[in-house]
Amino acid sequence: MAEENGAAPIIKRVRKVSGHAHHGGAWKVAYADFVTAMMAFFLLLWLLNATTDEQKRGISNYFAPSSVSDNNSGGGGVLGGTTLTAEGAMPSASGSPAILIGPQPPGFGEADAEAETRADRSQERQAEQLDDQELREAAARAEQQEFERTAVALREAIASSPELEELKNSLIVEQTPEGLRIQMVDQTDFAMFPIGSSRMDPRARVLLQKIAEAIARLPNSIAVSGHTDATPYATDRGYSNWELSSDRANASRRVLVELGIDESRITRVVGRADTDPLVPENALSPRNRRISITLLRRAES
């Protein structure tokens, strides 16, 4: 009918859709990149929070090394051109990063430096101890020599004095661990103090004067002790050899001070009674009655 009337035929196209179109996997790659970037971002935030300012500067210097070249490139002048970056060092886009000589991150080499410092201090202490020990040994040797010279000078002074000729056996000079000990000892025919008295005999005073002259120049402290024999001291007042030996030691101290010895040098005055005999096998020997004057070693005083 349409053809007969001369009109064009109408054609309808119908598209049949069966199911859904297949989706590709590109979104998975994009999502994985996004997750990786976020992980890197949060890791960077954690690192920035966990590091100190000095460590951050060290890391920055490590990844942005400075170059010592000029800014201009090419032939210089008009043809030299300019750079797009700020004036100064230009970071390298390729190649390995350079290591700068500058402030190092904290902790770099600290253990080695601390160990080296401890070793240096240990060596210094050892050197100081050696120096102190050498000084003490040198001082002890010098003191020993002074004691020897004093002993020789004292013996010569006694030998050259006619009035003390008979008392030369009453003088005993010896070195002990405590110091130089000078002892004034009674003899059978000579007593420094009358029996039961602390009043010094004039000849004993002359002998003590020679001792004072010999030790006056030395700086050592002085200890004085008095000794008696074992003869009991009979008295109804309770006075015994302890009091007698103490009184004789103190009387000797007073004479030494009168003869010019500085009183501050005398640091000990004691009475020993008969507890420290010079002749142990004979407790009644007159040689047990004595006055001991000791120049104390400086390490002991």
Buried (B, 14 or more C-beta within 10 A) or exposed (E): EEEEEEEEEEEEEEEEEEEEEEEEEEEEEEEEEEEEEEEEEEEEEEEEEEBEEEBEBBBEBEEBBEEEEEBEEEEEEEEEEEEEEEEEBBEEEEEEEEEEEEEEBEEEEEEEEEEEEEEEEEEEEEEEEEEEEEEEEEEEEEBEEBBEEBBEBBBEBBEEBEEBEEBEEBBBBEBEEEBBBBBBBBBEEBBBBEEEEBEBBEBBBEBBBBBBBBBEEBEBBBBBBBBBBBBEBEEEEEEBBBBBBBBBBBBBBEBBBEBEBEEEBBEBBBBBBBEEBBEEEEEEBBBBBBBBBBBBBBEEB
